[in-house]
């Protein structure tokens, strides 16, 4: 069977949910730092309702910092603006950062322990060794 | 009655009476006797004696109701044959008992079976009932010392109200939570009981654990044996407020009913404590012996029982090995964490890595119930698939954000290539924020974890990641592959079970490569000396499971056409297959979980749970 899907790598929306809190000795483990070696920007379909429903689930500060750290925050405001539901221009910016900026290769870094989780071929490897559990 | 209907009744009655004759040698006859045989109502048909009796007493004095354990028939014994005949004429083939859908088929019997004279006052060896152990004043005092409202350990169970002192007794595993002593100790009012028992020589020290259960009429407690390692060899139970019949059962099939009168103290020790289960059947009345002989129906009142236990500090050393968890611990196939990690590494993670491509080829068609669940979430929902494999449940709902994770890199890679978000991790440590997902699915994953703690941990991780009110759907393989007399699709693919060519794309497992090898119906114990140190039963594909912890073969077809001569490689995946209810119980051990739905789907036990 052939799947005709665009291949996607780790998006910042996924990154926004990831943490290293399950590691031994780590309490918060959030947000994970990003060391990006390869970044890909790909266009995906914009849906304003989807984006405005996702926003309340985000850690906005973590999203902005992540985007900024890899040079892709653009003119996304550092603070989440009010009444964003009706601000299509703003939602498009969020859409871009959340869903169009992808990390192909690089690392995620635990803010507490410094442990590095490699991202290769767009897949973060979050597997822990036994002594880290 | 029409002729046809009459013939039907005659036929039914004939069938039932000949069964009676076959089983017990008792004959039925045309002429009235005082023994009325009811052919299709008895202890096994769920009809309660007390529901039946009033419909017959209106025709005359009923001396006895003879119900035989394990039988679907019973007898009403009238004082005289005339009354019996009137009852017969009025009730034959009538549906007389409300809520009991069957019409009753009656006949006159020449005699009734002798049911072993039920001894209501003697329980199994090791049980003693001390009648009038407390007086009415003491009963009042004890009932008033319970503070149902404020204690932190009070809970309403499905069938009764319960409160613990000293330590919590956990009914899900009949064990005591010794790690967390409760702040409420056994109330002072109880010490008079212990003094009395000491004087009588039944005990030498005071118990340190008390469970108070309150049963409303109609409530009961399932049969259980208190876990041996949880508490010592004596358990006390004081009955207040109402009498009740306690049912004892032995694994050899014996059963006994013991009357626990109001204000009596039951002492269980030895065999009664270790080898017999005890329970209370949920019903509103009990059939109890009358002082003048015979039986009568007695309404239950609100019964409050005080169960006292002595928590056990060491392992149990009793000789009732079959029921003893301490003894069986050594024998159990349940792995400790180090063993489990090793087993999963070798017989789960490594295998999936090796068979990923072939495995993925067999995973296309999503299961309808999973699909329904995934599609039920509104726009902007976040779905996490724990153990996503190739992501076969992704892309089915275009409105949601899907993230998959799997321990296998190769499967994750296949999932990513299909355009989905994925990362690798172990399901025991989900690298996700708390309360971040609206929905989780975990299909055929948790059964790969090699001990109960790890399976619980996996559920806990899913629940942690869910937001409040978030829902998860979990599928695990069922030990029983036949439910309601239907074979699962897994069994149906057995060469020998096939009636027609089956649709392999909907299969849970790949088609059998060599049916000849699948003939054996037994799970052989296999030592994998060359590859591992685990000695687990080897499951035969597409047969019923005989064991709960097994290795399931996966036959890997040669990748390329050229290699047709190449040998089929067999891999062995570890599975813990689930008993009925086991998955529900596992999930409900997590306190903030609500069970939304529980079902069986093609050889899998499935639950939908919600985070409270």
HADDOCK unambig.tbl for C-alpha pairs under 7 A between the chains (distance, minus, plus):
assign (segid A and resid 3 and name CA) (segid B and resid 418 and name CA) 6.11 0.50 0.50
assign (segid A and resid 5 and name CA) (segid B and resid 418 and name CA) 5.55 0.50 0.50
assign (segid A and resid 5 and name CA) (segid B and resid 419 and name CA) 5.30 0.50 0.50
assign (segid A and resid 6 and name CA) (segid B and resid 419 and name CA) 5.34 0.50 0.50
assign (segid A and resid 7 and name CA) (segid B and resid 416 and name CA) 6.51 0.50 0.50
assign (segid A and resid 7 and name CA) (segid B and resid 417 and name CA) 5.41 0.50 0.50
assign (segid A and resid 7 and name CA) (segid B and resid 418 and name CA) 6.32 0.50 0.50
assign (segid A and resid 7 and name CA) (segid B and resid 419 and name CA) 4.23 0.50 0.50
assign (segid A and resid 8 and name CA) (segid B and resid 416 and name CA) 6.71 0.50 0.50
assign (segid A and resid 8 and name CA) (segid B and resid 419 and name CA) 5.14 0.50 0.50
assign (segid A and resid 8 and name CA) (segid B and resid 420 and name CA) 6.31 0.50 0.50
assign (segid A and resid 8 and name CA) (segid B and resid 421 and name CA) 6.85 0.50 0.50
assign (segid A and resid 9 and name CA) (segid B and resid 421 and name CA) 6.73 0.50 0.50
assign (segid A and resid 10 and name CA) (segid B and resid 421 and name CA) 6.32 0.50 0.50
assign (segid A and resid 17 and name CA) (segid B and resid 432 and name CA) 5.46 0.50 0.50
assign (segid A and resid 17 and name CA) (segid B and resid 433 and name CA) 5.51 0.50 0.50
assign (segid A and resid 17 and name CA) (segid B and resid 436 and name CA) 6.91 0.50 0.50
assign (segid A and resid 18 and name CA) (segid B and resid 431 and name CA) 5.51 0.50 0.50
assign (segid A and resid 18 and name CA) (segid B and resid 432 and name CA) 4.59 0.50 0.50
assign (segid A and resid 18 and name CA) (segid B and resid 433 and name CA) 6.16 0.50 0.50
assign (segid A and resid 19 and name CA) (segid B and resid 431 and name CA) 5.02 0.50 0.50
assign (segid A and resid 19 and name CA) (segid B and resid 432 and name CA) 5.29 0.50 0.50
assign (segid A and resid 19 and name CA) (segid B and resid 433 and name CA) 5.97 0.50 0.50
assign (segid A and resid 20 and name CA) (segid B and resid 431 and name CA) 5.59 0.50 0.50
assign (segid A and resid 21 and name CA) (segid B and resid 431 and name CA) 6.80 0.50 0.50
assign (segid A and resid 22 and name CA) (segid B and resid 429 and name CA) 5.52 0.50 0.50
assign (segid A and resid 22 and name CA) (segid B and resid 430 and name CA) 6.99 0.50 0.50
assign (segid A and resid 22 and name CA) (segid B and resid 431 and name CA) 6.39 0.50 0.50
assign (segid A and resid 50 and name CA) (segid B and resid 379 and name CA) 5.86 0.50 0.50
assign (segid A and resid 50 and name CA) (segid B and resid 380 and name CA) 4.70 0.50 0.50
assign (segid A and resid 51 and name CA) (segid B and resid 380 and name CA) 7.00 0.50 0.50
assign (segid A and resid 53 and name CA) (segid B and resid 380 and name CA) 5.11 0.50 0.50
assign (segid A and resid 54 and name CA) (segid B and resid 380 and name CA) 5.35 0.50 0.50
assign (segid A and resid 57 and name CA) (segid B and resid 436 and name CA) 6.90 0.50 0.50
assign (segid A and resid 123 and name CA) (segid B and resid 422 and name CA) 6.13 0.50 0.50
assign (segid A and resid 123 and name CA) (segid B and resid 423 and name CA) 5.18 0.50 0.50
assign (segid A and resid 124 and name CA) (segid B and resid 423 and name CA) 4.95 0.50 0.50
assign (segid A and resid 124 and name CA) (segid B and resid 424 and name CA) 6.53 0.50 0.50
assign (segid A and resid 125 and name CA) (segid B and resid 423 and name CA) 5.86 0.50 0.50
assign (segid A and resid 125 and name CA) (segid B and resid 424 and name CA) 4.92 0.50 0.50
assign (segid A and resid 125 and name CA) (segid B and resid 425 and name CA) 6.75 0.50 0.50
assign (segid A and resid 126 and name CA) (segid B and resid 423 and name CA) 6.68 0.50 0.50
assign (segid A and resid 126 and name CA) (segid B and resid 424 and name CA) 5.41 0.50 0.50
assign (segid A and resid 126 and name CA) (segid B and resid 425 and name CA) 4.88 0.50 0.50
assign (segid A and resid 126 and name CA) (segid B and resid 431 and name CA) 6.81 0.50 0.50
assign (segid A and resid 127 and name CA) (segid B and resid 424 and name CA) 5.92 0.50 0.50
assign (segid A and resid 127 and name CA) (segid B and resid 425 and name CA) 4.18 0.50 0.50
assign (segid A and resid 127 and name CA) (segid B and resid 426 and name CA) 5.99 0.50 0.50
